[in-house]
Amino acid sequence: MPYESFKLTIADGIANIVFNQPDRGNPMDLRFNTELSLIASELDEDPSVRCVLIEGSGKYFGVGADLKTMNRDRQELQVFIKNATVGLHSALSRFARMNAPVIVSVHGLAVGGFTALCAAADFCIAGRSASFYAAYTGIGLVPDGGGSTFLPRRVGFRRAAEFLMRNQTWEAEKALEYGLISHIADDDKLKEEAWAFARELAAGPTLAYGEIKNLLLSAWSQPIEAQMELEARAMTRVTRSEDGWNGICEVSQRRKPNFVGR
């Protein structure tokens, strides 16, 4: 289906999501969040999708919430926020649990919910001149988009608290040092390196990726023994897959396996 806030293409196992409101700074408004939820559901149910690559367009990666929309009606603001966050949170939940790994490629400035998106993704590559601005307490608000969940997982509770409560901006080097992003690329090489990484992941064992993602999500909430049982059960599930069996057989014969995503 056509989208207004995004361009979506799927080819060679890679779903490419591009923010498509560059003249507005790609704000997370109600339409953005609703469409992102629809896209996440679509990709989660498409067996051809073996990696998701999210990119921005224009000067900014994303400027955060659309404050011009939020300040129209004080009496309706609370209902608006609850409705707007439904789509965003649904999308991020599906991205977190789908088999396909999710890469975010950041250029320019990522603000507010876009920093949460970077933390929620499985991998985040940033251009050398990229920066990440907390923004929430600068307007007296609190994080959404899983910012209070995913950010501490990536950078630790102390750094997450300082970033959010002191309304900090992290340049790419600091974001890499703290664990918010996975890799820095020179600005003119960002797209090339992001796509090379996406192609690498798309050629891998997608079902195993999905099991790993879910195991990492449960790691903080499960006792050690329960987590190890979840690992054993996940291992048995992937051995039933074509990729799992093929991987065992091929590597045992010192051959490189060809994974097919099932």
C-alpha positions as CSV (number, residue, x, y, z in Angstrom):
1,M,0.0,0.0,0.0
2,P,1.2,3.6,-0.6
3,Y,2.5,5.6,2.4
4,E,2.8,9.4,2.8
5,S,5.4,9.6,5.6
6,F,7.6,6.8,4.1
7,K,9.0,5.3,1.0
8,L,9.0,1.5,1.3
9,T,10.8,-0.9,-1.1
10,I,11.4,-4.6,-0.7
11,A,14.0,-6.3,-2.9
12,D,16.6,-9.1,-2.5
13,G,15.4,-9.8,1.1
14,I,15.9,-6.2,2.3
15,A,13.0,-4.0,3.3
16,N,14.1,-0.4,3.0
17,I,12.1,2.2,5.0
18,V,12.9,5.8,4.2
19,F,11.4,8.8,6.1
20,N,9.8,10.9,3.4
21,Q,8.9,14.2,5.0
22,P,12.3,16.0,4.6
23,D,10.7,19.5,4.3
24,R,9.2,19.0,7.8
25,G,12.2,17.3,9.3
26,N,10.5,13.9,9.3
27,P,8.4,14.5,12.5
28,M,6.8,11.7,14.5
29,D,3.2,12.9,14.1
30,L,0.0,10.8,14.2
31,R,0.3,9.8,10.5
32,F,4.0,8.9,10.8
33,N,3.3,6.6,13.8
34,T,0.2,5.0,12.3
35,E,1.9,4.3,9.0
36,L,5.0,2.9,10.8
37,S,2.8,0.5,12.6
38,L,1.2,-0.7,9.3
39,I,4.7,-1.1,7.8
40,A,6.0,-3.1,10.7
41,S,3.0,-5.5,10.6
42,E,3.4,-5.8,6.8
43,L,7.1,-6.7,7.1
44,D,6.6,-9.0,10.0
45,E,4.3,-11.1,7.9
46,D,6.4,-11.1,4.8
47,P,8.6,-14.2,4.6
48,S,10.7,-12.6,1.9
49,V,12.0,-9.9,4.3
50,R,15.3,-11.0,5.8
51,C,16.6,-7.6,6.9
52,V,15.1,-4.2,7.5
53,L,17.1,-1.0,6.8
54,I,15.7,2.3,8.1
55,E,17.0,5.6,6.6
56,G,16.1,9.3,6.7
57,S,15.9,11.9,4.0
58,G,16.7,15.6,4.0
59,K,18.9,17.6,6.4
60,Y,17.7,15.8,9.5
61,F,17.2,12.1,10.3
62,G,14.2,13.1,12.5
63,V,13.2,16.1,14.6
64,G,11.1,14.2,17.1
65,A,7.5,15.0,17.9
66,D,5.4,17.5,15.9
67,L,5.0,20.3,18.5
68,K,2.9,22.4,16.2
69,T,0.3,19.6,16.3
70,M,0.6,19.0,20.0
71,N,0.0,22.6,21.0
72,R,-3.3,23.1,19.1
73,D,-5.6,22.0,21.9
74,R,-4.6,21.6,25.5
75,Q,-7.8,19.9,26.5
76,E,-7.4,17.2,23.8
77,L,-3.6,16.7,24.2
78,Q,-3.7,13.7,26.5
79,V,-6.1,11.8,24.2
80,F,-3.9,12.8,21.2
81,I,-0.8,11.4,22.9
82,K,-2.4,8.1,23.8
83,N,-3.6,7.7,20.2
84,A,-0.3,8.8,18.7
85,T,1.8,6.5,20.8
86,V,-0.3,3.4,20.0
87,G,1.1,3.2,16.5
88,L,4.7,4.0,17.4
89,H,4.8,1.5,20.2
90,S,3.2,-1.2,18.2
91,A,5.7,-0.7,15.4
92,L,8.7,-0.8,17.7
93,S,7.4,-3.9,19.5
94,R,7.1,-5.7,16.2
95,F,10.5,-4.6,15.0
96,A,12.0,-5.8,18.2
97,R,10.4,-9.3,17.9
98,M,10.4,-10.0,14.2
99,N,12.9,-12.4,12.8
100,A,14.5,-10.0,10.4
101,P,17.2,-7.9,12.0
102,V,16.6,-4.1,12.0
103,I,19.3,-1.6,11.1
104,V,18.9,2.1,11.5
105,S,21.2,4.4,9.4
106,V,21.5,7.9,10.9
107,H,22.7,11.0,9.2
108,G,22.4,14.5,10.6
109,L,20.3,15.0,13.8
110,A,18.2,12.4,15.6
111,V,15.9,14.0,18.2
112,G,13.7,12.5,21.0
113,G,11.8,9.5,19.7
114,F,14.3,9.0,17.0
115,T,17.0,8.4,19.6
116,A,14.7,5.8,21.1
117,L,14.3,4.2,17.7
118,C,18.1,4.0,17.4
119,A,18.2,2.2,20.8
120,A,15.4,-0.1,19.9
121,A,16.9,-1.3,16.6
122,D,19.2,-4.3,16.5
123,F,22.0,-2.2,15.0
124,C,22.5,1.5,14.4
125,I,25.1,2.9,12.0
126,A,25.7,6.7,12.1
127,G,27.5,9.1,9.9
128,R,30.5,10.8,11.5
129,S,28.7,14.1,11.7
130,A,25.5,12.6,13.2
131,S,24.2,13.7,16.6
132,F,21.6,12.4,19.1
133,Y,19.5,14.8,21.2
134,A,17.4,13.7,24.1
135,A,14.9,16.6,23.9
136,Y,12.2,15.3,26.2
137,T,13.0,17.2,29.4
138,G,13.8,20.3,27.3
139,I,10.0,20.6,26.8
140,G,9.1,19.2,30.2
141,L,8.2,15.7,28.9
142,V,9.3,12.1,29.4
143,P,10.5,9.5,26.9
144,D,8.2,7.4,24.7
145,G,9.0,5.0,21.9
146,G,10.6,2.6,24.3
147,G,13.2,5.1,25.3
148,S,13.0,4.1,29.0
149,T,13.3,0.4,28.0
150,F,15.8,0.3,25.2
151,L,18.1,3.1,26.0
152,P,19.2,1.7,29.4
153,R,19.7,-1.7,27.7
154,R,22.2,-0.1,25.3
155,V,24.0,2.4,27.5
156,G,23.3,1.5,31.1
157,F,20.9,3.1,33.6
158,R,23.3,5.9,34.8
159,R,24.1,7.1,31.3
160,A,20.5,6.8,30.2
161,A,19.3,8.9,33.2
162,E,22.0,11.5,32.5
163,F,21.2,11.7,28.8
164,L,17.4,12.0,29.4
165,M,17.3,14.1,32.5
166,R,20.1,16.5,31.6
167,N,18.8,16.8,28.1
168,Q,22.1,15.9,26.5
169,T,23.3,15.8,22.9
170,W,25.7,13.1,22.0
171,E,27.9,13.3,19.0
172,A,28.5,10.1,17.0
173,E,31.8,9.3,18.8
174,K,30.3,9.5,22.2
175,A,27.2,7.6,21.1
176,L,29.5,4.8,19.9
177,E,31.6,4.9,23.1
178,Y,28.4,4.6,25.2
179,G,26.8,1.9,23.1
180,L,23.9,3.7,21.6
181,I,25.2,3.0,18.1
182,S,27.1,0.1,16.6
183,H,29.3,1.7,14.0
184,I,30.4,5.1,12.6
185,A,30.9,5.6,8.9
186,D,32.3,8.6,7.1
187,D,29.3,10.7,5.9
188,D,29.9,10.0,2.3
189,K,30.2,6.2,2.9
190,L,27.2,5.9,5.2
191,K,24.7,4.6,2.7
192,E,27.2,2.3,1.1
193,E,28.2,0.7,4.4
194,A,24.6,0.5,5.7
195,W,23.5,-1.4,2.6
196,A,26.5,-3.7,2.7
197,F,25.6,-4.6,6.3
198,A,22.0,-5.1,5.3
199,R,23.0,-7.5,2.5
200,E,25.3,-9.4,4.9
201,L,22.5,-9.9,7.4
202,A,19.9,-10.7,4.7
203,A,22.1,-13.7,3.6
204,G,22.1,-15.1,7.1
205,P,19.9,-17.6,9.1
206,T,16.8,-15.4,9.7
207,L,15.0,-17.7,12.1
208,A,18.1,-17.9,14.3
209,Y,18.3,-14.1,14.3
210,G,14.7,-14.0,15.5
211,E,15.4,-16.4,18.3
212,I,18.5,-14.5,19.4
213,K,16.5,-11.2,19.4
214,N,13.8,-12.7,21.7
215,L,16.4,-14.3,24.0
216,L,18.1,-10.9,24.4
217,L,14.8,-9.3,25.2
218,S,14.1,-11.7,28.0
219,A,17.6,-11.8,29.4
220,W,17.0,-9.1,32.0
221,S,13.7,-10.4,33.2
222,Q,14.4,-14.1,33.6
223,P,16.3,-16.0,36.3
224,I,19.5,-17.6,35.0
225,E,18.0,-21.1,35.0
226,A,14.8,-20.0,33.2
227,Q,16.9,-18.1,30.6
228,M,19.0,-21.2,29.9
229,E,15.9,-23.3,29.4
230,L,14.6,-20.7,26.9
231,E,18.0,-21.0,25.1
232,A,17.6,-24.8,25.0
233,R,14.1,-24.5,23.6
234,A,15.2,-21.9,21.0
235,M,18.0,-24.2,20.0
236,T,15.7,-27.1,19.4
237,R,13.4,-24.9,17.3
238,V,16.1,-23.7,15.0
239,T,17.4,-27.2,14.5
240,R,14.0,-28.1,12.9
241,S,14.6,-25.3,10.3
242,E,16.2,-25.8,6.9
243,D,18.9,-23.3,7.8
244,G,19.7,-25.0,11.1
245,W,20.0,-28.5,9.6
246,N,21.8,-27.3,6.5
247,G,24.3,-25.3,8.7
248,I,25.2,-28.3,10.8
249,C,25.6,-30.6,7.8
250,E,27.6,-28.1,5.7
251,V,29.9,-26.9,8.3
252,S,30.6,-30.4,9.5
253,Q,31.8,-31.1,5.9
254,R,33.9,-27.9,6.0
255,R,31.6,-26.2,3.5
256,K,30.0,-22.8,3.8
257,P,26.2,-23.1,4.3
258,N,23.7,-21.2,2.1
259,F,20.9,-19.9,4.3
260,V,17.5,-19.6,2.8
261,G,15.6,-18.0,5.7
262,R,13.4,-20.9,6.7
